[in-house]
Each structure stands twice: as structure tokens, then as C-alpha cells.
């Protein structure tokens, strides 16, 4: 086969570019590309805006390729329409692989067009082959050169949108913690989290010996794995620092924090609040997790996982003894005997006197001026309402009764 002079090939391509730059011929080319796109991506047909963007990008690619395909020096400058098309694909939420596949499909449609044209317009097989090879090389160079800018634009758009969504979500979480978030902001669609369910708050942190980008990835993975262990969906998270993360797990029923596994990565730790329902529970559980974290960070509690329910009394005695914390203690520990009214008050008085008297029924009856059978009956009623024996978590129960006696009925649950 005789080699064809490249100058002849370039001259033919330059003449070809002039002839097909017309609107009619460009439309003819785009029909080939459109057909290939719709065969591969039928969903584009249902999205006229996206389809229009892809078509505009295809047209810009075609005209940009023609502008230099016949020149000895082939400069590649991605048109603005191409960058806009990549950003639109990102805004629609399509994966990067979808964007890259559109280029392969578009190239395939273009190849169908050019092979048909060359078969009709060039009779010399050597020249036709040389032109076909050069056209393929130039079109491939064009696409490769544009792809760098296209991928960059796509990733920048996705990152910007992700950052914007994260910033909006972070602002909503902060408003929720302050208590001034609106109902519209707290919908599952907006927040990505069901605040009506039981809320288990987590605080996670890593040693500063770990690089901050690594810590962020490790803690995010740890939060997701913990949510799965508790039977919940992916958690709502908020970075609390370069080596810290706050998280909330929503479950239909109260999660069992005893199921939280130890972090598998050395140098990472976690504190868990008590599950509480709804928006108030979101804040309550978070305060508890922070209290447990402070206790752990001070070195008072060992172990990679610390649950507030296991250290709540220590937290109350070491700086977290606010009225709100005391109210939560009363609500949690007294349960069914924390209600208003004289019957509940008599049960609390009987249990408190019984515990203060060392668990002696006779002494309790004498102190209250009632029969021993009355004491036994009240204790039985109290245990039924508590849902557990009085001796179980005795210290917690006794402290809750003493706190209520000191503060008065204002600490009783209002709901």
C-alpha cells in the first residue's frame, strides 16, 4: 500500500470541514449522534432540558472539531457549551460513568456518519483509509483533550452542590439543637433524617495523631456501621471538628446502645446518649452523649465506647447536674410513678421511705403510719409502674426520688 501524503489528507479534511459546517449538514450529523444517544439512554427523551443540553454540547463538539481537523497543528479548546453540558449532567444527579458513556456513545454515532460520508465521497481506497485514520486520530485527540475539562467541571459541580447541601443540613441541625428550626426544615426529605423516630445521639472522635482527612473518613464509616448495628438507616452526621463527628440514629423503637460494637480502628472512641423520641429527644440524647464524652475525655472512663446510661450519676456529680439533667433523671428512672396526682405521690413517698429505711417494710410502715400490708401493696404497685424491681438500679431510683423531693413537682414530666 502506497503511503498517502499527509498534506493531501489535511487538505481534503480542511475542504470537508468547510463543506459540512453548514447548519443543514450539522443537523444531519447530530441526528446520527441523537439516534445513538437515545438508543443507549432512552431516559434522556423524558428530560427535554437535559436532552437539549446534550445536543448543544454535541453540536459544539462537532464544530470545534471541524475548526482544526484539517490544520497541521491541532489545538483543542473545549467550548463553553461542553462545560455547561457536564454541569447539567451533574445537577441531574447522574453518575460520572454516565457522562463518560455519553462520549463513547456520541463518538460511535459520529463514526457511523463519517464512514458513510467517506465511502460516498472518496473513491481512492488509499486516500479514504488515510483520511479515516486521521479523522479517527483527530476526533479521539479532541475528545481526550475535552474530557479533562469536562470531568473537572462535573466534579466541581457535584462538590459545590454537595457542599451546599451539607452546609444547609449543618445549619438546620444547629437550628434544631438551638430549638429554633422550622417544621419545613425538619422534613425527612429536607433533612435526610426522621426526627419523629427515637433518636440515639453519638459523639465520635479520633486521636490527633491520625491525619484529619483520614479521621474524617474513619469516623464517618464508624457512624454508619454503628447505625446499622442499632438497626437504623444511615445516620445524620455533622462534623464537630477536624477529629470529631456528631451523629444521630433514628429508629422506630428505642435502640439498645448495648449493641454498639467497639470501634475497630485504634485511636477512635465513641459516646452514646440515651434513646429519646422526637425533636426534644434529638437534643436530649445529644446533651447526654456530650456529657459522656466529656467524662471519657477527662480520663474518668476507660474503654472505646461509653454510654450515658452507664455514667449518668457520675456526670450529674461532675458538672452536668443542671435542672434539665435532673428532670431527665426523674423522668427516666421514676417512669410510671412520676405522674401527677395523689396516688403517684403516695407510691413515690413509700418507695423513698422504704429505700431510706434499708428496705425494711415494718420500719417503712411505722414511718408512714400505715399497715405493713399497705406498704407491701404500694411497693408492688410501684414495681408494676416502674416495670422493674425496686432493687434494680436502686441507686438511680433513690437519687431520682431525692432530687424530686428537693426540687418539688416542677421536675415531674408535663407530657
Secondary structure, DSSP 4 states (H G I P E B T S, - for coil): -PPPPHHHHHHHHHHHHHHH-SHHHHHHHHHHHHHHHHHH-GGGGG-HHHHHHHHHHHHHHHHHHHHHTTSSS------HHHHHHHHHHHHTT--HHHHHHHHHHHHHHHHHHHHHHHHHH---HHHHHHHHHHHHHHHHHHHHHHHHHHHHHHHHHHHHHHHHHHHHHHHHHHHHHHT---TGGGSHHHHSS-TTSEEEEEEEEE-TTS-HHHHHHHHHHHHHHHHHHTT--SPEEEEEETTEEEEEEEESS---GGGPPPPSSTTEEEEE---EEHHHHHHHHHHHHHHHHHHHHTTSS-SSEEEHHHHHHHHHHTT---HHHHHHHHHHHHGGG-SSSHHHHHHHHHHHHHHHTTS-HHHHHHHHTS-HHHHHHHHHHHHHHHTS-TTTTHHHHHHHHHHHHHH-GGGS---
